[in-house]
Amino acid sequence: MRIFGIGIQELLIILVICLLIFGAAKLPEIGRALGKTIKEFKKSMKETDSEEQKK
């Protein structure tokens, strides 16, 4: 299984590095912040598209 051209082994290595850098306690907070950021970005893109369609 490949996600964005990255395999399972590469994802595990990235996860271990993130655990070492940020610690296990910070990862949920970082994930939540990233999720909110993506949600806001998608929302702003939809608003921009709807404003362009109105014109």
LOMIGU-856746 format. One record per residue (C-alpha): x, y, z; residue in one letter; residue number from 1. Coordinates in Angstrom, 1 decimal. Layout:
N
<drendren X="X" Y="Y" Z="Z" residu="a" num="NUM"/>
...
***
This chain:
55
<drendren X="0.0" Y="0.0" Z="0.0" residu="m" num="1"/>
<drendren X="1.4" Y="3.4" Z="-1.0" residu="r" num="2"/>
<drendren X="0.2" Y="6.8" Z="0.1" residu="i" num="3"/>
<drendren X="1.7" Y="9.7" Z="-1.8" residu="f" num="4"/>
<drendren X="4.5" Y="7.4" Z="-3.0" residu="g" num="5"/>
<drendren X="5.4" Y="6.5" Z="0.6" residu="i" num="6"/>
<drendren X="5.3" Y="2.9" Z="1.8" residu="g" num="7"/>
<drendren X="4.5" Y="1.5" Z="5.2" residu="i" num="8"/>
<drendren X="8.1" Y="1.3" Z="6.3" residu="q" num="9"/>
<drendren X="8.7" Y="5.0" Z="5.5" residu="e" num="10"/>
<drendren X="5.6" Y="6.0" Z="7.4" residu="l" num="11"/>
<drendren X="6.7" Y="4.1" Z="10.5" residu="l" num="12"/>
<drendren X="10.1" Y="5.7" Z="10.3" residu="i" num="13"/>
<drendren X="8.5" Y="9.2" Z="10.1" residu="i" num="14"/>
<drendren X="6.2" Y="8.3" Z="13.1" residu="l" num="15"/>
<drendren X="9.2" Y="7.2" Z="15.2" residu="v" num="16"/>
<drendren X="11.1" Y="10.4" Z="14.4" residu="i" num="17"/>
<drendren X="8.1" Y="12.5" Z="15.3" residu="c" num="18"/>
<drendren X="7.8" Y="10.6" Z="18.6" residu="l" num="19"/>
<drendren X="11.4" Y="11.3" Z="19.4" residu="l" num="20"/>
<drendren X="11.2" Y="15.0" Z="18.5" residu="i" num="21"/>
<drendren X="7.8" Y="15.9" Z="20.0" residu="f" num="22"/>
<drendren X="7.1" Y="13.2" Z="22.5" residu="g" num="23"/>
<drendren X="4.0" Y="11.1" Z="22.8" residu="a" num="24"/>
<drendren X="2.0" Y="13.7" Z="24.7" residu="a" num="25"/>
<drendren X="2.3" Y="16.4" Z="22.0" residu="k" num="26"/>
<drendren X="1.4" Y="14.2" Z="19.0" residu="l" num="27"/>
<drendren X="-2.4" Y="14.3" Z="19.6" residu="p" num="28"/>
<drendren X="-2.3" Y="18.1" Z="20.0" residu="e" num="29"/>
<drendren X="-0.3" Y="18.4" Z="16.7" residu="i" num="30"/>
<drendren X="-2.7" Y="16.1" Z="14.9" residu="g" num="31"/>
<drendren X="-5.7" Y="18.1" Z="16.1" residu="r" num="32"/>
<drendren X="-4.1" Y="21.4" Z="15.1" residu="a" num="33"/>
<drendren X="-3.2" Y="19.9" Z="11.7" residu="l" num="34"/>
<drendren X="-6.8" Y="18.7" Z="11.2" residu="g" num="35"/>
<drendren X="-8.3" Y="22.1" Z="12.1" residu="k" num="36"/>
<drendren X="-5.9" Y="23.8" Z="9.7" residu="t" num="37"/>
<drendren X="-6.9" Y="21.5" Z="6.8" residu="i" num="38"/>
<drendren X="-10.6" Y="22.0" Z="7.7" residu="k" num="39"/>
<drendren X="-10.3" Y="25.8" Z="7.6" residu="e" num="40"/>
<drendren X="-8.3" Y="25.6" Z="4.4" residu="f" num="41"/>
<drendren X="-11.0" Y="23.5" Z="2.7" residu="k" num="42"/>
<drendren X="-13.7" Y="25.9" Z="4.1" residu="k" num="43"/>
<drendren X="-12.0" Y="28.9" Z="2.7" residu="s" num="44"/>
<drendren X="-11.5" Y="27.2" Z="-0.7" residu="m" num="45"/>
<drendren X="-15.2" Y="26.5" Z="-0.9" residu="k" num="46"/>
<drendren X="-16.1" Y="30.0" Z="0.1" residu="e" num="47"/>
<drendren X="-13.8" Y="31.4" Z="-2.6" residu="t" num="48"/>
<drendren X="-15.3" Y="29.1" Z="-5.2" residu="d" num="49"/>
<drendren X="-18.9" Y="30.1" Z="-4.3" residu="s" num="50"/>
<drendren X="-18.0" Y="33.8" Z="-4.5" residu="e" num="51"/>
<drendren X="-16.5" Y="33.3" Z="-7.9" residu="e" num="52"/>
<drendren X="-19.6" Y="31.5" Z="-9.1" residu="q" num="53"/>
<drendren X="-21.8" Y="34.3" Z="-7.9" residu="k" num="54"/>
<drendren X="-19.9" Y="36.8" Z="-10.1" residu="k" num="55"/>
***
